[in-house]
């Protein structure tokens, strides 16, 4: 293969092609997630793949703006950007197009987000996400619903071994406000990376009593008892302990869903999205270093678009879930094509009519239009995962019969058209 031929296989870093099997699995994951969200009363909205950059930047976190793919709109010369995040887009829709709709808004979405990440090696730059936003409620029960719905969504896909790590941005923000501000960027990075050694180094530069708080912060991870440990470290600091009280209430509500055993408290959790203001969570599964999804409360984001109201939500990385299912040997639905219709008769009208009727009954039917012998058609069906061959010729047509061949077992049978034309699953 020469260089020119090899170049035809090349793709930009961070994107990929999915052949039929992979594409079918991804679409199934996306469909199950959306159906779960809709069963909880959420309605789908569609957001544009690109928007004006200056509008989009209103809702983006600091740092993410440098990872936006930018283009110039030819008609106006204005900068436009491929969306790097759905939540600001949905927040803008809620604050503008849907500002007069009854609250709460229960909205869901699916699609790709695009992020330029030169420091992440081969990490994907096009991410496929499915998520929800619950807008207009500031209750712990709303946050509990987000955690429960994310959990049930994964279970509906067959993922039953997962952990939900829950923290509170208000708790972290309160600590960051109290320490010397020149240390904040380093501390945020150390906490995000779960780097205890670096956190301890930073602690030495922090005055007491916050030095002891920071020293213990990375250890505040575990079950509900972690909250009491944190209270013991903080003493009478009501500004911070109120966030611990909120998490305790949230844990109790998650328990009513039967999911408390899935939830761990992580008080050092510091998500990258700057717009989160309260509870935040991330979902992990065994054997996967990458999180499957996450979300949290963002009560100030809509105000940037002209309407102040509380909101909470989460997103799931479809391809991360796909990898988790493949890693665990998940059970997939059948994506087989049911029939390949091979017609050796001169008049194709009967075969076309038969294919139409079978499709109306729910069957997947392909026609073998290429001129080849039966052996060639059978080989094609086996290689393309087609379950049965339907063979027609002039003699069978006169008898109103077809020959059906099972491509897996090789069994053959003669069926009348009446016997063949039954509803799928009937």
C-alpha positions as a Python dict, from the first residue, in 0.01 Angstrom:
ca = {
    (1, 'X'): (0, 0, 0),
    (2, 'X'): (151, 335, -106),
    (3, 'X'): (146, 664, 88),
    (4, 'X'): (-153, 798, -102),
    (5, 'X'): (-355, 486, -23),
    (6, 'X'): (-249, 498, 343),
    (7, 'X'): (-359, 861, 369),
    (8, 'X'): (-716, 755, 292),
    (9, 'X'): (-724, 579, 630),
    (10, 'X'): (-599, 878, 826),
    (11, 'X'): (-827, 1079, 1056),
    (12, 'X'): (-763, 1386, 1270),
    (13, 'X'): (-652, 1292, 1622),
    (14, 'X'): (-938, 1253, 1865),
    (15, 'X'): (-1210, 1132, 1627),
    (16, 'X'): (-1302, 785, 1507),
    (17, 'X'): (-1511, 587, 1260),
    (18, 'X'): (-1759, 326, 1382),
    (19, 'X'): (-1844, 38, 1147),
    (20, 'X'): (-2203, -99, 1162),
    (21, 'X'): (-2163, -312, 1478),
    (22, 'X'): (-2009, -29, 1679),
    (23, 'X'): (-2255, 225, 1542),
    (24, 'X'): (-2550, 0, 1628),
    (25, 'X'): (-2425, -47, 1982),
    (26, 'X'): (-2370, 325, 2034),
    (27, 'X'): (-2716, 404, 1899),
    (28, 'X'): (-2870, 142, 2128),
    (29, 'X'): (-2697, 297, 2433),
    (30, 'X'): (-2816, 643, 2331),
    (31, 'X'): (-3171, 519, 2274),
    (32, 'X'): (-3195, 336, 2609),
    (33, 'X'): (-3066, 642, 2796),
    (34, 'X'): (-3311, 878, 2626),
    (35, 'X'): (-3601, 637, 2679),
    (36, 'X'): (-3512, 620, 3049),
    (37, 'X'): (-3505, 999, 3078),
    (38, 'X'): (-3837, 1029, 2898),
    (39, 'X'): (-3992, 768, 3128),
    (40, 'X'): (-3909, 1007, 3414),
    (41, 'X'): (-4099, 1287, 3242),
    (42, 'X'): (-3815, 1461, 3058),
    (43, 'X'): (-3864, 1604, 2709),
    (44, 'X'): (-3598, 1628, 2441),
    (45, 'X'): (-3467, 1958, 2310),
    (46, 'X'): (-3231, 2004, 2016),
    (47, 'X'): (-2949, 2257, 2039),
    (48, 'X'): (-2734, 2382, 1748),
    (49, 'X'): (-2399, 2219, 1683),
    (50, 'X'): (-2242, 2565, 1658),
    (51, 'X'): (-2330, 2908, 1798),
    (52, 'X'): (-2184, 3257, 1810),
    (53, 'X'): (-1873, 3243, 2023),
    (54, 'X'): (-1948, 3552, 2234),
    (55, 'X'): (-2288, 3409, 2335),
    (56, 'X'): (-2147, 3063, 2406),
    (57, 'X'): (-1866, 3202, 2623),
    (58, 'X'): (-2118, 3347, 2868),
    (59, 'X'): (-2187, 2998, 2999),
    (60, 'X'): (-1847, 2832, 2972),
    (61, 'X'): (-1606, 2768, 3253),
    (62, 'X'): (-1273, 2946, 3268),
    (63, 'X'): (-1021, 2741, 3074),
    (64, 'X'): (-1272, 2562, 2853),
    (65, 'X'): (-1293, 2868, 2627),
    (66, 'X'): (-937, 2790, 2513),
    (67, 'X'): (-1054, 2446, 2400),
    (68, 'X'): (-1334, 2566, 2176),
    (69, 'X'): (-1314, 2498, 1803),
    (70, 'X'): (-1367, 2834, 1633),
    (71, 'X'): (-1479, 2926, 1282),
    (72, 'X'): (-1563, 3249, 1102),
    (73, 'X'): (-1916, 3298, 973),
    (74, 'X'): (-1865, 3399, 611),
    (75, 'X'): (-2176, 3617, 589),
    (76, 'X'): (-2100, 3836, 891),
    (77, 'X'): (-1738, 3779, 988),
    (78, 'X'): (-1848, 3688, 1342),
    (79, 'X'): (-1674, 3407, 1526),
    (80, 'X'): (-1878, 3092, 1575),
    (81, 'X'): (-1785, 2789, 1783),
    (82, 'X'): (-1864, 2417, 1792),
    (83, 'X'): (-2037, 2342, 2121),
    (84, 'X'): (-1801, 2211, 2391),
    (85, 'X'): (-2079, 2159, 2648),
    (86, 'X'): (-2458, 2112, 2636),
    (87, 'X'): (-2554, 2259, 2975),
    (88, 'X'): (-2490, 2627, 2890),
    (89, 'X'): (-2690, 2584, 2569),
    (90, 'X'): (-2988, 2432, 2750),
    (91, 'X'): (-2961, 2701, 3019),
    (92, 'X'): (-2978, 2969, 2750),
    (93, 'X'): (-3284, 2803, 2593),
    (94, 'X'): (-3454, 2792, 2934),
    (95, 'X'): (-3376, 3160, 2999),
    (96, 'X'): (-3482, 3282, 2653),
    (97, 'X'): (-3692, 3063, 2423),
    (98, 'X'): (-3862, 2883, 2716),
    (99, 'X'): (-3859, 3162, 2974),
    (100, 'X'): (-4240, 3169, 2998),
    (101, 'X'): (-4290, 2791, 3006),
    (102, 'X'): (-4429, 2644, 3331),
    (103, 'X'): (-4165, 2540, 3584),
    (104, 'X'): (-3999, 2311, 3653),
    (105, 'X'): (-3855, 2238, 3309),
    (106, 'X'): (-3751, 1877, 3255),
    (107, 'X'): (-3531, 1874, 2946),
    (108, 'X'): (-3302, 1612, 2792),
    (109, 'X'): (-3063, 1611, 2498),
    (110, 'X'): (-2821, 1401, 2296),
    (111, 'X'): (-2542, 1474, 2051),
    (112, 'X'): (-2176, 1550, 2010),
    (113, 'X'): (-1959, 1802, 2191),
    (114, 'X'): (-1622, 1913, 2059),
    (115, 'X'): (-1317, 2004, 2267),
    (116, 'X'): (-964, 2083, 2156),
    (117, 'X'): (-736, 1907, 2405),
    (118, 'X'): (-372, 1924, 2294),
    (119, 'X'): (-251, 1812, 2637),
    (120, 'X'): (-460, 1494, 2650),
    (121, 'X'): (-279, 1278, 2393),
    (122, 'X'): (-522, 1048, 2213),
    (123, 'X'): (-825, 1145, 2420),
    (124, 'X'): (-1137, 1196, 2212),
    (125, 'X'): (-1208, 1547, 2092),
    (126, 'X'): (-1560, 1459, 1977),
    (127, 'X'): (-1762, 1326, 2271),
    (128, 'X'): (-2111, 1182, 2239),
    (129, 'X'): (-2328, 1282, 2532),
    (130, 'X'): (-2681, 1221, 2655),
    (131, 'X'): (-2806, 1420, 2952),
    (132, 'X'): (-3082, 1600, 3139),
    (133, 'X'): (-3143, 1940, 3299),
    (134, 'X'): (-3403, 1999, 3572),
    (135, 'X'): (-3465, 2374, 3588),
    (136, 'X'): (-3662, 2567, 3847),
    (137, 'X'): (-3614, 2357, 4163),
    (138, 'X'): (-3366, 2423, 4445),
    (139, 'X'): (-3460, 2125, 4663),
    (140, 'X'): (-3234, 1836, 4771),
    (141, 'X'): (-3503, 1607, 4632),
    (142, 'X'): (-3429, 1741, 4282),
    (143, 'X'): (-3059, 1657, 4323),
    (144, 'X'): (-3151, 1312, 4455),
    (145, 'X'): (-3363, 1255, 4145),
    (146, 'X'): (-3063, 1335, 3924),
    (147, 'X'): (-2847, 1079, 4105),
    (148, 'X'): (-3122, 816, 4098),
    (149, 'X'): (-3203, 870, 3732),
    (150, 'X'): (-2836, 846, 3633),
    (151, 'X'): (-2810, 520, 3829),
    (152, 'X'): (-3125, 367, 3681),
    (153, 'X'): (-3012, 466, 3332),
    (154, 'X'): (-2694, 263, 3370),
    (155, 'X'): (-2882, -30, 3521),
    (156, 'X'): (-3121, -30, 3225),
    (157, 'X'): (-2815, -84, 3006),
    (158, 'X'): (-2697, -376, 3219),
    (159, 'X'): (-2427, -189, 3415),
    (160, 'X'): (-2482, -289, 3776),
    (161, 'X'): (-2137, -236, 3929),
    (162, 'X'): (-2084, 137, 3963),
    (163, 'X'): (-2005, 400, 4224),
    (164, 'X'): (-2147, 751, 4254),
    (165, 'X'): (-1900, 992, 4415),
    (166, 'X'): (-2082, 1296, 4559),
    (167, 'X'): (-1933, 1622, 4679),
    (168, 'X'): (-2036, 1984, 4729),
    (169, 'X'): (-1886, 2281, 4547),
    (170, 'X'): (-2007, 2516, 4820),
    (171, 'X'): (-1796, 2326, 5072),
    (172, 'X'): (-1485, 2342, 4854),
    (173, 'X'): (-1547, 2707, 4763),
    (174, 'X'): (-1569, 2800, 5131),
    (175, 'X'): (-1228, 2647, 5196),
    (176, 'X'): (-1070, 2808, 4890),
    (177, 'X'): (-1197, 3150, 4997),
    (178, 'X'): (-1023, 3116, 5333),
    (179, 'X'): (-671, 3039, 5212),
    (180, 'X'): (-417, 3269, 5043),
    (181, 'X'): (-551, 3321, 4692),
    (182, 'X'): (-217, 3270, 4517),
    (183, 'X'): (-232, 2906, 4635),
    (184, 'X'): (-582, 2839, 4498),
    (185, 'X'): (-487, 2734, 4139),
    (186, 'X'): (-225, 2488, 4267),
    (187, 'X'): (-462, 2346, 4527),
    (188, 'X'): (-746, 2304, 4279),
    (189, 'X'): (-516, 2116, 4044),
    (190, 'X'): (-384, 1893, 4325),
    (191, 'X'): (-736, 1812, 4445),
    (192, 'X'): (-859, 1739, 4092),
    (193, 'X'): (-569, 1498, 4042),
    (194, 'X'): (-619, 1345, 4392),
    (195, 'X'): (-251, 1425, 4453),
    (196, 'X'): (-211, 1399, 4831),
    (197, 'X'): (163, 1470, 4825),
    (198, 'X'): (115, 1800, 4645),
    (199, 'X'): (-180, 1889, 4868),
    (200, 'X'): (38, 1842, 5179),
    (201, 'X'): (307, 2066, 5030),
    (202, 'X'): (52, 2341, 4975),
    (203, 'X'): (-80, 2292, 5330),
    (204, 'X'): (255, 2402, 5473),
    (205, 'X'): (198, 2746, 5321),
    (206, 'X'): (-151, 2783, 5469),
    (207, 'X'): (-203, 2946, 5812),
    (208, 'X'): (-383, 2760, 6090),
    (209, 'X'): (-659, 2650, 6144),
    (210, 'X'): (-706, 2592, 5770),
    (211, 'X'): (-381, 2400, 5749),
    (212, 'X'): (-533, 2108, 5941),
    (213, 'X'): (-853, 2121, 5735),
    (214, 'X'): (-659, 2102, 5408),
    (215, 'X'): (-433, 1830, 5541),
    (216, 'X'): (-732, 1605, 5610),
    (217, 'X'): (-936, 1705, 5305),
    (218, 'X'): (-808, 1429, 5070),
    (219, 'X'): (-899, 1167, 5333),
    (220, 'X'): (-1262, 1276, 5353),
    (221, 'X'): (-1384, 1004, 5120),
    (222, 'X'): (-1616, 719, 5209),
    (223, 'X'): (-1960, 642, 5346),
    (224, 'X'): (-2195, 875, 5535),
    (225, 'X'): (-1964, 866, 5842),
    (226, 'X'): (-1725, 1095, 5651),
    (227, 'X'): (-1962, 1385, 5722),
    (228, 'X'): (-1921, 1341, 6099),
    (229, 'X'): (-1544, 1323, 6058),
    (230, 'X'): (-1552, 1649, 5863),
    (231, 'X'): (-1768, 1815, 6129),
    (232, 'X'): (-1512, 1715, 6391),
    (233, 'X'): (-1234, 1880, 6191),
    (234, 'X'): (-1431, 2198, 6117),
    (235, 'X'): (-1572, 2256, 6465),
    (236, 'X'): (-1840, 2528, 6479),
    (237, 'X'): (-1788, 2660, 6125),
    (238, 'X'): (-2155, 2692, 6024),
    (239, 'X'): (-2063, 2835, 5682),
    (240, 'X'): (-1915, 2499, 5584),
    (241, 'X'): (-2112, 2255, 5801),
    (242, 'X'): (-2439, 2364, 5637),
    (243, 'X'): (-2311, 2200, 5317),
    (244, 'X'): (-2242, 1881, 5512),
    (245, 'X'): (-2599, 1894, 5644),
    (246, 'X'): (-2723, 1924, 5285),
    (247, 'X'): (-2526, 1616, 5180),
    (248, 'X'): (-2666, 1423, 5476),
    (249, 'X'): (-3020, 1512, 5368),
    (250, 'X'): (-2933, 1419, 5010),
    (251, 'X'): (-2794, 1083, 5123),
    (252, 'X'): (-3117, 1012, 5309),
    (253, 'X'): (-3320, 1083, 4995),
    (254, 'X'): (-3093, 869, 4778),
    (255, 'X'): (-3146, 594, 5035),
    (256, 'X'): (-3521, 602, 4965),
    (257, 'X'): (-3436, 507, 4606),
    (258, 'X'): (-3242, 207, 4738),
    (259, 'X'): (-2914, 350, 4612),
    (260, 'X'): (-2730, 460, 4928),
    (261, 'X'): (-2489, 166, 4893),
    (262, 'X'): (-2382, 308, 4556),
    (263, 'X'): (-2307, 654, 4694),
    (264, 'X'): (-1975, 761, 4842),
    (265, 'X'): (-1899, 1104, 4986),
    (266, 'X'): (-1596, 1279, 4837),
    (267, 'X'): (-1547, 1617, 5004),
    (268, 'X'): (-1233, 1689, 4801),
    (269, 'X'): (-1423, 1655, 4474),
    (270, 'X'): (-1368, 1961, 4258),
    (271, 'X'): (-1517, 1931, 3913),
    (272, 'X'): (-1385, 2131, 3622),
    (273, 'X'): (-1711, 2307, 3542),
    (274, 'X'): (-1696, 2643, 3711),
    (275, 'X'): (-2071, 2699, 3690),
    (276, 'X'): (-2152, 2429, 3948),
    (277, 'X'): (-2257, 2582, 4280),
    (278, 'X'): (-2380, 2299, 4503),
    (279, 'X'): (-2395, 1921, 4494),
    (280, 'X'): (-2177, 1756, 4229),
    (281, 'X'): (-2138, 1388, 4142),
    (282, 'X'): (-1941, 1159, 3915),
    (283, 'X'): (-2009, 798, 3819),
    (284, 'X'): (-1737, 533, 3791),
    (285, 'X'): (-1736, 161, 3725),
    (286, 'X'): (-1483, -113, 3800),
    (287, 'X'): (-1197, -149, 3555),
    (288, 'X'): (-1251, 188, 3388),
    (289, 'X'): (-1030, 484, 3472),
    (290, 'X'): (-1256, 726, 3288),
    (291, 'X'): (-1580, 841, 3449),
    (292, 'X'): (-1906, 739, 3282),
    (293, 'X'): (-2076, 1069, 3354),
    (294, 'X'): (-2155, 1327, 3614),
    (295, 'X'): (-2336, 1645, 3696),
    (296, 'X'): (-2458, 1869, 3972),
    (297, 'X'): (-2630, 2191, 4071),
    (298, 'X'): (-2570, 2518, 3886),
    (299, 'X'): (-2796, 2783, 4040),
    (300, 'X'): (-2619, 3085, 3890),
    (301, 'X'): (-2575, 2981, 3527),
    (302, 'X'): (-2915, 3090, 3394),
    (303, 'X'): (-2860, 3439, 3536),
    (304, 'X'): (-2583, 3486, 3279),
    (305, 'X'): (-2853, 3458, 3012),
    (306, 'X'): (-3098, 3694, 3180),
    (307, 'X'): (-3315, 3472, 3404),
    (308, 'X'): (-3212, 3384, 3759),
    (309, 'X'): (-3336, 3043, 3871),
    (310, 'X'): (-3197, 2722, 4021),
    (311, 'X'): (-3108, 2419, 3813),
    (312, 'X'): (-2949, 2076, 3837),
    (313, 'X'): (-2861, 1807, 3586),
    (314, 'X'): (-2610, 1553, 3457),
    (315, 'X'): (-2458, 1414, 3140),
    (316, 'X'): (-2344, 1065, 3041),
    (317, 'X'): (-2056, 993, 2805),
    (318, 'X'): (-2207, 744, 2560),
    (319, 'X'): (-1874, 608, 2437),
    (320, 'X'): (-1742, 563, 2792),
    (321, 'X'): (-2053, 358, 2872),
    (322, 'X'): (-2003, 164, 2549),
    (323, 'X'): (-1646, 77, 2651),
    (324, 'X'): (-1762, -26, 2998),
    (325, 'X'): (-2024, -260, 2852),
    (326, 'X'): (-1772, -413, 2612),
    (327, 'X'): (-1514, -449, 2891),
    (328, 'X'): (-1763, -632, 3111),
    (329, 'X'): (-1895, -847, 2827),
    (330, 'X'): (-2237, -684, 2837),
    (331, 'X'): (-2541, -839, 2673),
    (332, 'X'): (-2639, -669, 2351),
    (333, 'X'): (-2969, -687, 2167),
    (334, 'X'): (-2967, -857, 1830),
    (335, 'X'): (-2876, -626, 1545),
    (336, 'X'): (-2919, -900, 1283),
    (337, 'X'): (-3095, -837, 956),
    (338, 'X'): (-3374, -1093, 938),
    (339, 'X'): (-3392, -1175, 567),
    (340, 'X'): (-3194, -1149, 246),
    (341, 'X'): (-3440, -1185, -41),
    (342, 'X'): (-3282, -1360, -340),
    (343, 'X'): (-3502, -1351, -649),
    (344, 'X'): (-3414, -1561, -955),
    (345, 'X'): (-3743, -1494, -1136),
    (346, 'X'): (-3771, -1265, -1438),
    (347, 'X'): (-4048, -1043, -1300),
    (348, 'X'): (-3931, -874, -979),
    (349, 'X'): (-4269, -729, -886),
    (350, 'X'): (-4371, -1018, -658),
    (351, 'X'): (-4042, -1005, -467),
    (352, 'X'): (-4068, -629, -421),
    (353, 'X'): (-4422, -669, -289),
    (354, 'X'): (-4315, -948, -52),
    (355, 'X'): (-4029, -737, 86),
    (356, 'X'): (-4267, -446, 146),
    (357, 'X'): (-4518, -662, 333),
    (358, 'X'): (-4248, -820, 551),
    (359, 'X'): (-4113, -476, 645),
    (360, 'X'): (-4462, -360, 737),
    (361, 'X'): (-4482, -661, 971),
    (362, 'X'): (-4164, -549, 1148),
    (363, 'X'): (-3901, -761, 972),
    (364, 'X'): (-3569, -628, 843),
    (365, 'X'): (-3538, -727, 478),
    (366, 'X'): (-3256, -665, 230),
    (367, 'X'): (-3277, -756, -138),
    (368, 'X'): (-2984, -922, -311),
    (369, 'X'): (-2977, -713, -626),
    (370, 'X'): (-2636, -832, -751),
    (371, 'X'): (-2647, -1114, -1006),
    (372, 'X'): (-2472, -1414, -850),
    (373, 'X'): (-2541, -1777, -772),
    (374, 'X'): (-2710, -1897, -455),
    (375, 'X'): (-2379, -1998, -296),
    (376, 'X'): (-2250, -1642, -335),
    (377, 'X'): (-2567, -1498, -180),
    (378, 'X'): (-2542, -1739, 112),
    (379, 'X'): (-2178, -1644, 178),
    (380, 'X'): (-2271, -1277, 166),
    (381, 'X'): (-2553, -1330, 418),
    (382, 'X'): (-2325, -1514, 660),
    (383, 'X'): (-2057, -1244, 647),
    (384, 'X'): (-2305, -958, 694),
    (385, 'X'): (-2497, -1118, 983),
    (386, 'X'): (-2822, -1190, 800),
    (387, 'X'): (-3022, -1468, 963),
    (388, 'X'): (-3224, -1615, 675),
    (389, 'X'): (-3226, -1631, 296),
    (390, 'X'): (-3560, -1616, 118),
    (391, 'X'): (-3518, -1770, -226),
    (392, 'X'): (-3771, -1707, -504),
    (393, 'X'): (-3783, -1828, -864),
    (394, 'X'): (-4052, -1865, -1130),
    (395, 'X'): (-4141, -2221, -1030),
    (396, 'X'): (-4181, -2134, -659),
    (397, 'X'): (-4374, -1821, -749),
    (398, 'X'): (-4637, -2025, -936),
    (399, 'X'): (-4686, -2237, -623),
    (400, 'X'): (-4694, -1923, -404),
    (401, 'X'): (-4404, -2063, -206),
    (402, 'X'): (-4055, -1954, -102),
    (403, 'X'): (-3747, -2143, 4),
    (404, 'X'): (-3606, -2029, 340),
    (405, 'X'): (-3246, -2107, 439),
    (406, 'X'): (-3110, -2060, 791),
    (407, 'X'): (-2763, -1910, 734),
    (408, 'X'): (-2633, -2030, 1071),
    (409, 'X'): (-2751, -2391, 1078),
    (410, 'X'): (-2795, -2444, 704),
    (411, 'X'): (-3148, -2583, 745),
    (412, 'X'): (-3389, -2533, 456),
    (413, 'X'): (-3767, -2528, 444),
    (414, 'X'): (-4046, -2454, 198),
    (415, 'X'): (-4305, -2205, 322),
    (416, 'X'): (-4617, -2065, 169),
    (417, 'X'): (-4638, -1688, 146),
    (418, 'X'): (-4914, -1703, 406),
    (419, 'X'): (-4685, -1890, 649),
    (420, 'X'): (-4405, -1641, 591),
    (421, 'X'): (-4613, -1326, 631),
    (422, 'X'): (-4658, -1319, 1007),
    (423, 'X'): (-4582, -1023, 1239),
    (424, 'X'): (-4235, -1023, 1392),
    (425, 'X'): (-4262, -1143, 1750),
    (426, 'X'): (-4614, -1268, 1683),
}
